[in-house]
């Protein structure tokens, strides 16, 4: 059973909706996004003096939210957080269990995916400059939750938490944002070309 259609020649919504929707497809996408974030978490580089490693998670989280939309993006990150806390070893470095110091980032993942999905549904992933704003907003929300949580959980001051849980990751975030600004609009461009070339077919 399918639900949700895209007008031929004028793709709308988020990327996950381009080819229509179904319950099974949504389940596959949600689980796939959670797994993709788990895989990205294995790209883990320790940061001296910080319990927060450099990973590919933030890129995968915001990208998944933009591609899936607000509800599916948030659900995928909720599954990622719950499954990891329950014992699935797909947190940073293959760890599992609720991370006391960095749990705020996991909560931020859920909210950031929802925000990115909402912005993408409004078309913010179709042009490079808009995509930069989408990625920046999603990343900022992760830090907005994660950094104060880090300060509270470890007893360090807020300024120290910013130094340990934000500053070392900004350069990497800029690079991830630029990559997304090329990737998402590029995919939409391909989708638009296909829709124009096949106006009589539903995507």
N, CA, C and O atoms as a DFTB+ gen file, in Angstrom:
812 C
 N C O
     1  1       0.862      -1.188       0.000
     2  2       0.000       0.000       0.000
     3  2       0.891       1.228       0.000
     4  3       1.813       1.332       0.809
     5  1       0.625       2.139      -0.886
     6  2       1.405       3.360      -0.965
     7  2       0.560       4.537      -0.532
     8  3      -0.666       4.517      -0.645
     9  1       1.225       5.557      -0.039
    10  2       0.525       6.778       0.321
    11  2       1.478       7.927       0.103
    12  3       2.684       7.787       0.307
    13  1       0.957       9.044      -0.303
    14  2       1.817      10.188      -0.610
    15  2       2.335      10.083      -2.028
    16  3       3.012       9.112      -2.366
    17  1       2.035      11.048      -2.855
    18  2       2.466      11.039      -4.242
    19  2       3.119      12.370      -4.569
    20  3       2.824      13.397      -3.958
    21  1       4.007      12.327      -5.538
    22  2       4.669      13.534      -6.010
    23  2       4.117      13.881      -7.372
    24  3       3.997      13.005      -8.229
    25  1       3.784      15.110      -7.587
    26  2       3.249      15.527      -8.872
    27  2       4.307      15.323      -9.946
    28  3       5.429      15.808      -9.798
    29  1       3.972      14.608     -11.041
    30  2       4.957      14.369     -12.096
    31  2       5.560      15.668     -12.603
    32  3       4.855      16.639     -12.877
    33  1       6.886      15.660     -12.721
    34  2       7.594      16.818     -13.234
    35  2       7.887      17.877     -12.197
    36  3       8.648      18.807     -12.463
    37  1       7.282      17.753     -10.986
    38  2       7.505      18.745      -9.935
    39  2       7.706      18.039      -8.596
    40  3       6.800      18.032      -7.762
    41  1       8.880      17.446      -8.378
    42  2       9.136      16.744      -7.113
    43  2       8.994      17.687      -5.925
    44  3       9.535      18.793      -5.928
    45  1       8.265      17.239      -4.915
    46  2       8.070      18.049      -3.718
    47  2       8.418      17.224      -2.486
    48  3       8.796      16.057      -2.592
    49  1       8.286      17.848      -1.310
    50  2       8.568      17.125      -0.085
    51  2      10.047      16.932       0.135
    52  3      10.862      17.745      -0.300
    53  1      10.395      15.843       0.817
    54  2      11.800      15.516       1.065
    55  2      12.227      14.402       0.122
    56  3      11.397      13.792      -0.552
    57  1      13.514      14.148       0.080
    58  2      14.034      13.174      -0.882
    59  2      13.413      11.792      -0.713
    60  3      13.180      11.098      -1.703
    61  1      13.142      11.384       0.519
    62  2      12.585      10.057       0.756
    63  2      11.197       9.894       0.154
    64  3      10.738       8.766      -0.025
    65  1      10.515      11.001      -0.164
    66  2       9.160      10.940      -0.709
    67  2       9.115      10.949      -2.230
    68  3       8.044      10.808      -2.819
    69  1      10.254      11.110      -2.861
    70  2      10.269      11.286      -4.308
    71  2       9.657      10.095      -5.033
    72  3       8.986      10.260      -6.051
    73  1       9.888       8.904      -4.512
    74  2       9.373       7.695      -5.164
    75  2       8.121       7.163      -4.466
    76  3       7.815       5.975      -4.562
    77  1       7.401       8.037      -3.768
    78  2       6.208       7.614      -3.057
    79  2       6.553       7.090      -1.669
    80  3       7.724       7.022      -1.297
    81  1       5.516       6.717      -0.900
    82  2       5.726       6.236       0.460
    83  2       4.944       4.965       0.716
    84  3       3.881       4.748       0.136
    85  1       5.471       4.139       1.576
    86  2       4.768       2.968       2.072
    87  2       5.261       2.686       3.478
    88  3       6.334       3.148       3.867
    89  1       4.487       1.933       4.242
    90  2       4.871       1.620       5.607
    91  2       6.189       0.861       5.634
    92  3       7.081       1.174       6.423
    93  1       6.305      -0.143       4.762
    94  2       7.530      -0.956       4.733
    95  2       8.726      -0.108       4.343
    96  3       9.795      -0.213       4.944
    97  1       8.542       0.728       3.338
    98  2       9.646       1.582       2.884
    99  2      10.087       2.535       3.985
   100  3      11.281       2.756       4.188
   101  1       9.114       3.096       4.693
   102  2       9.461       3.997       5.787
   103  2      10.239       3.274       6.882
   104  3      11.189       3.826       7.436
   105  1       9.843       2.053       7.192
   106  2      10.558       1.277       8.207
   107  2      11.994       1.020       7.779
   108  3      12.924       1.139       8.576
   109  1      12.160       0.666       6.512
   110  2      13.509       0.405       5.996
   111  2      14.354       1.673       6.059
   112  3      15.521       1.627       6.450
   113  1      13.768       2.799       5.677
   114  2      14.500       4.058       5.688
   115  2      14.895       4.471       7.103
   116  3      16.017       4.920       7.338
   117  1      13.972       4.317       8.032
   118  2      14.243       4.692       9.421
   119  2      15.359       3.834      10.007
   120  3      16.292       4.351      10.622
   121  1      15.259       2.537       9.816
   122  2      16.296       1.646      10.332
   123  2      17.620       1.864       9.599
   124  3      18.689       1.782      10.204
   125  1      17.547       2.138       8.306
   126  2      18.761       2.412       7.551
   127  2      19.456       3.672       8.018
   128  3      20.684       3.718       8.093
   129  1      18.667       4.711       8.337
   130  2      19.258       5.956       8.826
   131  2      19.918       5.756      10.177
   132  3      21.013       6.265      10.417
   133  1      19.255       5.012      11.069
   134  2      19.856       4.729      12.374
   135  2      21.164       3.969      12.206
   136  3      22.149       4.257      12.887
   137  1      21.170       2.998      11.296
   138  2      22.388       2.215      11.050
   139  2      23.485       3.072      10.436
   140  3      24.663       2.901      10.750
   141  1      23.094       4.001       9.557
   142  2      24.085       4.882       8.935
   143  2      24.766       5.767       9.977
   144  3      25.974       5.995       9.908
   145  1      23.992       6.263      10.941
   146  2      24.587       7.064      12.013
   147  2      25.498       6.193      12.876
   148  3      26.572       6.625      13.293
   149  1      25.056       4.955      13.138
   150  2      25.916       4.028      13.880
   151  2      27.217       3.752      13.164
   152  3      28.271       3.649      13.791
   153  1      27.144       3.631      11.852
   154  2      28.364       3.417      11.064
   155  2      29.254       4.653      11.098
   156  3      30.472       4.550      11.240
   157  1      28.633       5.823      10.965
   158  2      29.409       7.069      11.001
   159  2      30.080       7.269      12.354
   160  3      31.135       7.896      12.442
   161  1      29.465       6.734      13.409
   162  2      30.040       6.864      14.752
   163  2      31.340       6.090      14.903
   164  3      32.124       6.355      15.815
   165  1      31.569       5.131      14.007
   166  2      32.801       4.345      14.094
   167  2      34.001       5.098      13.527
   168  3      35.146       4.686      13.712
   169  1      33.729       6.204      12.836
   170  2      34.807       7.116      12.451
   171  2      35.042       8.001      13.677
   172  3      34.476       9.090      13.778
   173  1      35.857       7.544      14.585
   174  2      35.978       8.181      15.892
   175  2      37.428       8.540      16.193
   176  3      38.309       7.681      16.231
   177  1      37.648       9.835      16.404
   178  2      38.987      10.335      16.718
   179  2      38.948      10.982      18.102
   180  3      38.267      11.992      18.281
   181  1      39.661      10.424      19.086
   182  2      39.646      11.015      20.438
   183  2      40.194      12.443      20.440
   184  3      41.115      12.773      19.692
   185  1      39.621      13.262      21.281
   186  2      40.083      14.635      21.456
   187  2      40.688      14.741      22.851
   188  3      39.983      14.526      23.837
   189  1      41.964      15.064      22.960
   190  2      42.599      15.161      24.287
   191  2      41.856      16.119      25.208
   192  3      41.554      17.253      24.834
   193  1      41.569      15.653      26.405
   194  2      40.904      16.487      27.387
   195  2      39.402      16.579      27.236
   196  3      38.753      17.334      27.960
   197  1      38.830      15.816      26.298
   198  2      37.386      15.866      26.082
   199  2      36.820      14.456      25.986
   200  3      37.442      13.589      25.372
   201  1      35.654      14.205      26.579
   202  2      35.007      12.904      26.435
   203  2      34.244      12.779      25.127
   204  3      33.642      11.740      24.857
   205  1      34.262      13.831      24.309
   206  2      33.513      13.855      23.051
   207  2      34.484      13.658      21.892
   208  3      35.265      14.563      21.599
   209  1      34.461      12.499      21.220
   210  2      35.363      12.291      20.097
   211  2      34.863      12.990      18.834
   212  3      33.691      13.354      18.737
   213  1      35.746      13.168      17.891
   214  2      35.347      13.636      16.567
   215  2      34.818      12.436      15.794
   216  3      35.515      11.433      15.645
   217  1      33.591      12.537      15.304
   218  2      32.993      11.441      14.549
   219  2      32.276      11.992      13.319
   220  3      32.233      13.202      13.096
   221  1      31.722      11.088      12.536
   222  2      30.914      11.498      11.392
   223  2      29.438      11.574      11.724
   224  3      28.607      11.694      10.823
   225  1      29.096      11.506      13.010
   226  2      27.697      11.410      13.401
   227  2      26.874      12.637      13.039
   228  3      25.790      12.508      12.470
   229  1      27.375      13.824      13.360
   230  2      26.553      15.007      13.133
   231  2      26.191      15.156      11.660
   232  3      25.070      15.542      11.328
   233  1      27.132      14.852      10.788
   234  2      26.871      14.901       9.348
   235  2      25.765      13.927       8.985
   236  3      24.821      14.284       8.280
   237  1      25.883      12.688       9.469
   238  2      24.897      11.656       9.147
   239  2      23.534      11.979       9.743
   240  3      22.508      11.734       9.108
   241  1      23.512      12.524      10.948
   242  2      22.248      12.844      11.617
   243  2      21.468      13.896      10.840
   244  3      20.298      13.692      10.513
   245  1      22.108      15.010      10.547
   246  2      21.410      16.103       9.871
   247  2      21.056      15.706       8.444
   248  3      19.991      16.067       7.944
   249  1      21.935      14.970       7.792
   250  2      21.663      14.515       6.432
   251  2      20.468      13.563       6.424
   252  3      19.602      13.654       5.554
   253  1      20.427      12.652       7.392
   254  2      19.310      11.712       7.481
   255  2      18.002      12.454       7.739
   256  3      16.978      12.134       7.136
   257  1      18.033      13.435       8.623
   258  2      16.828      14.209       8.884
   259  2      16.342      14.934       7.650
   260  3      15.143      14.955       7.373
   261  1      17.270      15.535       6.898
   262  2      16.894      16.256       5.691
   263  2      16.315      15.314       4.646
   264  3      15.357      15.667       3.957
   265  1      16.877      14.141       4.523
   266  2      16.424      13.197       3.505
   267  2      15.105      12.529       3.869
   268  3      14.279      12.279       2.991
   269  1      14.897      12.238       5.151
   270  2      13.718      11.491       5.578
   271  2      12.546      12.379       5.980
   272  3      11.399      11.936       5.923
   273  1      12.800      13.595       6.375
   274  2      11.738      14.439       6.897
   275  2      11.720      14.410       8.414
   276  3      12.404      13.599       9.038
   277  1      10.935      15.298       8.999
   278  2      10.976      15.510      10.444
   279  2      10.611      14.274      11.246
   280  3      11.365      13.883      12.137
   281  1       9.482      13.651      10.960
   282  2       9.018      12.541      11.794
   283  2       9.900      11.308      11.647
   284  3      10.320      10.721      12.645
   285  1      10.180      10.914      10.412
   286  2      11.014       9.727      10.214
   287  2      12.449       9.970      10.671
   288  3      13.092       9.071      11.213
   289  1      12.950      11.185      10.455
   290  2      14.287      11.499      10.922
   291  2      14.393      11.408      12.428
   292  3      15.339      10.822      12.953
   293  1      13.416      11.991      13.135
   294  2      13.430      11.940      14.593
   295  2      13.288      10.518      15.108
   296  3      13.969      10.130      16.057
   297  1      12.403       9.731      14.486
   298  2      12.222       8.342      14.911
   299  2      13.498       7.541      14.701
   300  3      13.856       6.715      15.541
   301  1      14.183       7.776      13.594
   302  2      15.417       7.032      13.327
   303  2      16.473       7.322      14.381
   304  3      17.196       6.416      14.796
   305  1      16.572       8.577      14.821
   306  2      17.550       8.922      15.849
   307  2      17.110       8.436      17.224
   308  3      17.948       8.117      18.068
   309  1      15.803       8.379      17.454
   310  2      15.302       7.820      18.709
   311  2      15.650       6.334      18.788
   312  3      16.065       5.838      19.835
   313  1      15.478       5.640      17.682
   314  2      15.857       4.225      17.634
   315  2      17.355       4.067      17.866
   316  3      17.790       3.179      18.600
   317  1      18.137       4.935      17.235
   318  2      19.595       4.879      17.409
   319  2      19.966       5.040      18.881
   320  3      20.784       4.284      19.403
   321  1      19.366       6.023      19.550
   322  2      19.702       6.292      20.948
   323  2      19.240       5.156      21.862
   324  3      19.999       4.702      22.719
   325  1      18.009       4.698      21.683
   326  2      17.473       3.647      22.546
   327  2      18.213       2.333      22.348
   328  3      18.564       1.657      23.315
   329  1      18.448       1.972      21.080
   330  2      19.136       0.711      20.808
   331  2      20.557       0.735      21.349
   332  3      21.023      -0.257      21.909
   333  1      21.254       1.866      21.187
   334  2      22.606       1.972      21.716
   335  2      22.639       1.902      23.223
   336  3      23.510       1.255      23.804
   337  1      21.681       2.575      23.864
   338  2      21.604       2.532      25.324
   339  2      21.282       1.127      25.819
   340  3      21.694       0.734      26.910
   341  1      20.535       0.366      24.997
   342  2      20.137      -0.987      25.385
   343  2      21.220      -2.026      25.125
   344  3      21.100      -3.167      25.572
   345  1      22.279      -1.645      24.405
   346  2      23.369      -2.584      24.221
   347  2      23.890      -2.770      22.817
   348  3      24.888      -3.464      22.624
   349  1      23.245      -2.171      21.825
   350  2      23.774      -2.272      20.457
   351  2      25.058      -1.446      20.380
   352  3      25.021      -0.246      20.653
   353  1      26.189      -2.051      20.018
   354  2      27.473      -1.336      20.071
   355  2      27.715      -0.439      18.864
   356  3      28.641      -0.664      18.084
   357  1      26.873       0.577      18.719
   358  2      27.052       1.460      17.565
   359  2      27.181       2.919      17.953
   360  3      27.006       3.805      17.117
   361  1      27.490       3.177      19.231
   362  2      27.895       4.521      19.604
   363  2      29.369       4.695      19.221
   364  3      29.995       3.768      18.705
   365  1      29.910       5.871      19.472
   366  2      31.277       6.184      19.042
   367  2      32.271       5.123      19.511
   368  3      32.308       4.763      20.688
   369  1      33.067       4.636      18.578
   370  2      34.085       3.647      18.899
   371  2      33.544       2.272      19.215
   372  3      34.242       1.471      19.835
   373  1      32.306       1.967      18.804
   374  2      31.745       0.649      19.052
   375  2      31.269       0.441      20.476
   376  3      31.177      -0.699      20.931
   377  1      30.967       1.505      21.185
   378  2      30.507       1.398      22.562
   379  2      28.980       1.312      22.616
   380  3      28.295       1.555      21.623
   381  1      28.469       0.965      23.784
   382  2      27.029       0.873      24.009
   383  2      26.745       1.299      25.439
   384  3      27.668       1.514      26.225
   385  1      25.462       1.422      25.777
   386  2      25.090       1.895      27.101
   387  2      24.953       3.410      27.100
   388  3      25.612       4.101      26.324
   389  1      24.089       3.923      27.978
   390  2      23.857       5.363      27.977
   391  2      25.109       6.121      28.401
   392  3      25.611       5.889      29.501
   393  1      25.627       7.015      27.571
   394  2      26.842       7.764      27.921
   395  2      26.493       8.977      28.771
   396  3      25.883       9.932      28.290
   397  1      26.881       8.929      30.029
   398  2      26.477       9.984      30.966
   399  2      26.927      11.370      30.513
   400  3      26.148      12.322      30.555
   401  1      28.181      11.484      30.082
   402  2      28.721      12.801      29.747
   403  2      28.210      13.329      28.417
   404  3      28.054      14.539      28.247
   405  1      27.950      12.437      27.475
   406  2      27.597      12.877      26.121
   407  2      26.153      12.544      25.744
   408  3      25.785      12.618      24.572
   409  1      25.347      12.184      26.722
   410  2      23.956      11.854      26.426
   411  2      23.178      13.008      25.826
   412  3      22.234      12.793      25.066
   413  1      23.561      14.221      26.156
   414  2      22.871      15.375      25.601
   415  2      23.000      15.465      24.098
   416  3      22.088      15.934      23.417
   417  1      24.133      15.017      23.575
   418  2      24.309      15.025      22.129
   419  2      23.326      14.059      21.468
   420  3      22.809      14.343      20.388
   421  1      23.067      12.917      22.113
   422  2      22.110      11.955      21.570
   423  2      20.704      12.548      21.529
   424  3      19.976      12.363      20.553
   425  1      20.330      13.252      22.578
   426  2      19.036      13.931      22.572
   427  2      19.016      15.012      21.488
   428  3      18.019      15.208      20.794
   429  1      20.137      15.697      21.368
   430  2      20.256      16.699      20.311
   431  2      20.116      16.100      18.926
   432  3      19.582      16.745      18.024
   433  1      20.593      14.865      18.742
   434  2      20.448      14.198      17.453
   435  2      18.976      14.090      17.056
   436  3      18.615      14.354      15.909
   437  1      18.140      13.707      17.997
   438  2      16.710      13.528      17.719
   439  2      16.087      14.853      17.290
   440  3      15.367      14.919      16.294
   441  1      16.372      15.903      18.050
   442  2      15.803      17.212      17.754
   443  2      16.370      17.791      16.459
   444  3      15.645      18.412      15.682
   445  1      17.664      17.587      16.229
   446  2      18.292      18.119      15.026
   447  2      17.758      17.439      13.772
   448  3      17.558      18.094      12.750
   449  1      17.526      16.129      13.841
   450  2      16.972      15.415      12.698
   451  2      15.575      15.925      12.377
   452  3      15.218      16.090      11.211
   453  1      14.782      16.175      13.425
   454  2      13.434      16.711      13.212
   455  2      13.495      18.106      12.594
   456  3      12.738      18.413      11.672
   457  1      14.390      18.946      13.098
   458  2      14.526      20.300      12.565
   459  2      14.991      20.275      11.118
   460  3      14.438      20.981      10.273
   461  1      16.010      19.462      10.826
   462  2      16.513      19.375       9.460
   463  2      15.433      18.874       8.509
   464  3      15.311      19.357       7.383
   465  1      14.650      17.901       8.973
   466  2      13.579      17.382       8.142
   467  2      12.507      18.412       7.856
   468  3      11.982      18.479       6.744
   469  1      12.180      19.217       8.862
   470  2      11.176      20.258       8.665
   471  2      11.679      21.313       7.693
   472  3      10.942      21.752       6.810
   473  1      12.922      21.715       7.853
   474  2      13.497      22.712       6.944
   475  2      13.593      22.173       5.524
   476  3      13.338      22.898       4.562
   477  1      13.962      20.898       5.393
   478  2      14.050      20.290       4.064
   479  2      12.682      20.232       3.397
   480  3      12.565      20.447       2.190
   481  1      11.652      19.944       4.177
   482  2      10.300      19.900       3.626
   483  2       9.865      21.263       3.094
   484  3       8.993      21.351       2.230
   485  1      10.474      22.313       3.611
   486  2      10.195      23.668       3.141
   487  2      11.098      24.066       1.978
   488  3      11.009      25.184       1.472
   489  1      11.976      23.139       1.553
   490  2      12.830      23.391       0.402
   491  2      14.230      23.854       0.715
   492  3      14.949      24.285      -0.187
   493  1      14.644      23.778       1.982
   494  2      15.952      24.308       2.371
   495  2      17.119      23.427       1.957
   496  3      18.273      23.797       2.172
   497  1      16.841      22.253       1.360
   498  2      17.931      21.373       0.926
   499  2      18.112      21.385      -0.585
   500  3      18.770      20.502      -1.135
   501  1      17.543      22.366      -1.258
   502  2      17.563      22.353      -2.724
   503  2      18.552      23.341      -3.329
   504  3      18.854      23.274      -4.521
   505  1      19.053      24.254      -2.510
   506  2      20.070      25.202      -2.982
   507  2      21.226      25.211      -1.996
   508  3      21.018      25.084      -0.790
   509  1      22.441      25.361      -2.503
   510  2      23.610      25.261      -1.613
   511  2      23.554      26.195      -0.409
   512  3      23.818      25.764       0.713
   513  1      23.216      27.464      -0.622
   514  2      23.228      28.395       0.502
   515  2      22.150      28.052       1.519
   516  3      22.362      28.194       2.723
   517  1      21.003      27.605       1.045
   518  2      19.948      27.203       1.972
   519  2      20.350      25.943       2.737
   520  3      20.044      25.796       3.920
   521  1      21.039      25.041       2.043
   522  2      21.491      23.813       2.694
   523  2      22.523      24.117       3.775
   524  3      22.545      23.465       4.819
   525  1      23.365      25.094       3.529
   526  2      24.326      25.510       4.548
   527  2      23.579      25.966       5.802
   528  3      23.974      25.626       6.918
   529  1      22.514      26.726       5.625
   530  2      21.716      27.160       6.758
   531  2      21.061      25.993       7.478
   532  3      21.011      25.963       8.707
   533  1      20.558      25.032       6.711
   534  2      19.938      23.837       7.296
   535  2      20.942      23.065       8.140
   536  3      20.652      22.695       9.277
   537  1      22.129      22.824       7.575
   538  2      23.157      22.077       8.296
   539  2      23.615      22.835       9.537
   540  3      23.822      22.239      10.594
   541  1      23.773      24.148       9.406
   542  2      24.217      24.952      10.548
   543  2      23.180      24.925      11.666
   544  3      23.534      24.837      12.842
   545  1      21.901      25.002      11.302
   546  2      20.846      24.981      12.311
   547  2      20.801      23.637      13.026
   548  3      20.661      23.586      14.248
   549  1      20.921      22.543      12.267
   550  2      20.906      21.221      12.881
   551  2      22.090      21.007      13.804
   552  3      21.932      20.494      14.911
   553  1      23.267      21.395      13.359
   554  2      24.462      21.233      14.180
   555  2      24.386      22.098      15.438
   556  3      24.762      21.660      16.526
   557  1      23.897      23.327      15.278
   558  2      23.791      24.227      16.433
   559  2      22.850      23.661      17.487
   560  3      23.100      23.802      18.684
   561  1      21.776      23.026      17.051
   562  2      20.830      22.455      18.004
   563  2      21.451      21.299      18.783
   564  3      21.198      21.138      19.977
   565  1      22.263      20.497      18.101
   566  2      22.965      19.403      18.784
   567  2      23.863      19.960      19.893
   568  3      23.865      19.448      21.013
   569  1      24.614      20.996      19.577
   570  2      25.501      21.591      20.580
   571  2      24.712      22.307      21.679
   572  3      25.134      22.330      22.835
   573  1      23.576      22.887      21.319
   574  2      22.773      23.612      22.288
   575  2      22.291      22.690      23.406
   576  3      22.130      23.118      24.549
   577  1      22.063      21.419      23.064
   578  2      21.670      20.437      24.068
   579  2      22.902      19.748      24.664
   580  3      22.983      19.540      25.875
   581  1      23.844      19.403      23.813
   582  2      24.977      18.586      24.235
   583  2      25.955      19.281      25.155
   584  3      26.447      18.674      26.106
   585  1      26.247      20.546      24.888
   586  2      27.268      21.244      25.673
   587  2      26.812      21.514      27.106
   588  3      27.564      21.217      28.035
   589  1      25.612      22.065      27.331
   590  2      25.173      22.232      28.728
   591  2      25.055      20.902      29.468
   592  3      25.359      20.821      30.658
   593  1      24.611      19.858      28.760
   594  2      24.534      18.526      29.380
   595  2      25.929      18.079      29.811
   596  3      26.105      17.553      30.909
   597  1      26.917      18.290      28.943
   598  2      28.290      17.928      29.250
   599  2      28.776      18.662      30.490
   600  3      29.423      18.072      31.355
   601  1      28.462      19.954      30.574
   602  2      28.865      20.749      31.736
   603  2      28.229      20.214      33.016
   604  3      28.903      20.080      34.038
   605  1      26.938      19.910      32.962
   606  2      26.233      19.432      34.148
   607  2      26.717      18.044      34.562
   608  3      26.925      17.783      35.747
   609  1      26.898      17.140      33.563
   610  2      27.252      15.749      33.871
   611  2      28.664      15.610      34.413
   612  3      28.938      14.718      35.216
   613  1      29.551      16.476      33.986
   614  2      30.950      16.356      34.399
   615  2      31.321      17.321      35.515
   616  3      32.364      17.161      36.149
   617  1      30.481      18.318      35.761
   618  2      30.788      19.301      36.784
   619  2      31.706      20.407      36.312
   620  3      32.088      21.266      37.107
   621  1      32.067      20.410      35.051
   622  2      32.906      21.493      34.534
   623  2      32.039      22.723      34.283
   624  3      30.822      22.611      34.132
   625  1      32.654      23.869      34.240
   626  2      31.918      25.094      33.948
   627  2      31.460      25.130      32.505
   628  3      31.947      24.370      31.668
   629  1      30.524      26.017      32.221
   630  2      29.999      26.099      30.861
   631  2      31.084      26.484      29.868
   632  3      31.130      25.949      28.760
   633  1      31.957      27.407      30.254
   634  2      33.042      27.818      29.355
   635  2      33.958      26.640      29.060
   636  3      34.379      26.458      27.917
   637  1      34.270      25.841      30.068
   638  2      35.106      24.664      29.861
   639  2      34.398      23.645      28.977
   640  3      35.029      22.985      28.152
   641  1      33.080      23.519      29.154
   642  2      32.322      22.589      28.324
   643  2      32.306      23.034      26.865
   644  3      32.361      22.204      25.958
   645  1      32.232      24.322      26.647
   646  2      32.310      24.839      25.276
   647  2      33.669      24.510      24.664
   648  3      33.754      24.105      23.505
   649  1      34.720      24.684      25.442
   650  2      36.067      24.380      24.953
   651  2      36.252      22.893      24.675
   652  3      36.966      22.509      23.749
   653  1      35.597      22.055      25.490
   654  2      35.768      20.606      25.346
   655  2      34.753      19.973      24.409
   656  3      35.035      18.945      23.793
   657  1      33.568      20.580      24.295
   658  2      32.493      19.930      23.559
   659  2      31.985      20.662      22.350
   660  3      31.018      20.230      21.724
   661  1      32.634      21.792      21.997
   662  2      32.197      22.562      20.828
   663  2      33.353      23.018      19.948
   664  3      33.403      22.699      18.760
   665  1      34.269      23.757      20.531
   666  2      35.336      24.402      19.755
   667  2      36.130      23.422      18.885
   668  3      36.384      23.735      17.722
   669  1      36.536      22.240      19.398
   670  2      37.380      21.364      18.569
   671  2      36.686      20.812      17.329
   672  3      37.344      20.240      16.460
   673  1      35.368      20.973      17.233
   674  2      34.610      20.307      16.173
   675  2      34.126      21.262      15.090
   676  3      33.519      20.834      14.108
   677  1      34.390      22.542      15.263
   678  2      33.828      23.528      14.350
   679  2      34.404      23.415      12.939
   680  3      33.667      23.526      11.959
   681  1      35.705      23.196      12.832
   682  2      36.307      23.088      11.497
   683  2      35.719      21.891      10.754
   684  3      35.375      21.988       9.577
   685  1      35.610      20.769      11.450
   686  2      35.016      19.597      10.831
   687  2      33.575      19.835      10.423
   688  3      33.135      19.356       9.378
   689  1      32.838      20.572      11.243
   690  2      31.448      20.871      10.916
   691  2      31.335      21.737       9.669
   692  3      30.415      21.569       8.868
   693  1      32.264      22.653       9.512
   694  2      32.268      23.481       8.306
   695  2      32.481      22.610       7.073
   696  3      31.803      22.793       6.062
   697  1      33.406      21.675       7.146
   698  2      33.667      20.787       6.013
   699  2      32.453      19.900       5.719
   700  3      32.104      19.685       4.558
   701  1      31.816      19.388       6.773
   702  2      30.620      18.556       6.587
   703  2      29.497      19.377       5.955
   704  3      28.759      18.886       5.101
   705  1      29.380      20.623       6.383
   706  2      28.335      21.487       5.846
   707  2      28.550      21.759       4.361
   708  3      27.604      21.738       3.575
   709  1      29.779      22.011       3.991
   710  2      30.079      22.259       2.583
   711  2      29.822      21.015       1.736
   712  3      29.347      21.112       0.605
   713  1      30.139      19.854       2.291
   714  2      29.869      18.611       1.574
   715  2      28.371      18.422       1.370
   716  3      27.933      18.057       0.279
   717  1      27.591      18.668       2.409
   718  2      26.143      18.537       2.300
   719  2      25.565      19.555       1.328
   720  3      24.602      19.265       0.617
   721  1      26.157      20.755       1.297
   722  2      25.676      21.806       0.402
   723  2      25.883      21.444      -1.061
   724  3      25.189      21.958      -1.938
   725  1      26.829      20.568      -1.319
   726  2      27.022      20.064      -2.680
   727  2      26.168      18.824      -2.931
   728  3      25.633      18.644      -4.025
   729  1      26.042      17.970      -1.915
   730  2      25.378      16.683      -2.081
   731  2      23.861      16.801      -2.230
   732  3      23.297      16.311      -3.208
   733  1      23.202      17.444      -1.276
   734  2      21.734      17.489      -1.295
   735  2      21.169      18.220      -2.513
   736  3      20.307      17.667      -3.195
   737  1      21.620      19.442      -2.814
   738  2      21.108      20.093      -4.030
   739  2      21.463      19.312      -5.293
   740  3      20.706      19.315      -6.263
   741  1      22.615      18.645      -5.278
   742  2      22.999      17.847      -6.440
   743  2      22.039      16.700      -6.682
   744  3      21.678      16.421      -7.825
   745  1      21.625      16.036      -5.621
   746  2      20.660      14.946      -5.752
   747  2      19.321      15.482      -6.241
   748  3      18.694      14.887      -7.118
   749  1      18.881      16.603      -5.677
   750  2      17.622      17.195      -6.138
   751  2      17.696      17.594      -7.600
   752  3      16.706      17.486      -8.325
   753  1      18.841      18.046      -8.034
   754  2      19.018      18.404      -9.435
   755  2      18.835      17.184     -10.332
   756  3      18.200      17.264     -11.384
   757  1      19.393      16.064      -9.909
   758  2      19.231      14.825     -10.675
   759  2      17.770      14.382     -10.683
   760  3      17.257      13.937     -11.709
   761  1      17.111      14.505      -9.547
   762  2      15.696      14.139      -9.457
   763  2      14.864      15.006     -10.395
   764  3      13.989      14.501     -11.098
   765  1      15.138      16.317     -10.406
   766  2      14.406      17.219     -11.278
   767  2      14.620      16.904     -12.740
   768  3      13.684      16.982     -13.536
   769  1      15.847      16.546     -13.107
   770  2      16.126      16.189     -14.494
   771  2      15.372      14.938     -14.902
   772  3      14.840      14.853     -16.009
   773  1      15.330      13.971     -14.004
   774  2      14.621      12.734     -14.307
   775  2      13.127      12.989     -14.456
   776  3      12.475      12.428     -15.336
   777  1      12.592      13.846     -13.582
   778  2      11.167      14.161     -13.659
   779  2      10.840      14.872     -14.963
   780  3       9.796      14.617     -15.563
   781  1      11.725      15.764     -15.407
   782  2      11.487      16.474     -16.660
   783  2      11.602      15.561     -17.861
   784  3      10.911      15.733     -18.865
   785  1      12.499      14.575     -17.739
   786  2      12.705      13.655     -18.867
   787  2      11.608      12.608     -18.955
   788  3      11.394      12.026     -20.019
   789  1      10.909      12.360     -17.852
   790  2       9.854      11.346     -17.838
   791  2       8.596      11.914     -17.212
   792  3       8.200      11.480     -16.130
   793  1       7.947      12.894     -17.877
   794  2       6.817      13.586     -17.271
   795  2       5.587      12.706     -17.083
   796  3       4.687      13.055     -16.319
   797  1       5.541      11.588     -17.760
   798  2       4.357      10.738     -17.676
   799  2       4.497       9.641     -16.651
   800  3       3.606       8.802     -16.517
   801  1       5.614       9.628     -15.916
   802  2       5.845       8.569     -14.921
   803  2       5.846       9.160     -13.523
   804  3       6.337      10.269     -13.312
   805  1       5.305       8.431     -12.583
   806  2       5.326       8.867     -11.193
   807  2       6.637       8.470     -10.550
   808  3       7.138       7.369     -10.778
   809  1       7.199       9.367      -9.743
   810  2       8.434       9.065      -9.039
   811  2       8.103       8.442      -7.716
   812  3       9.006       8.105      -6.950
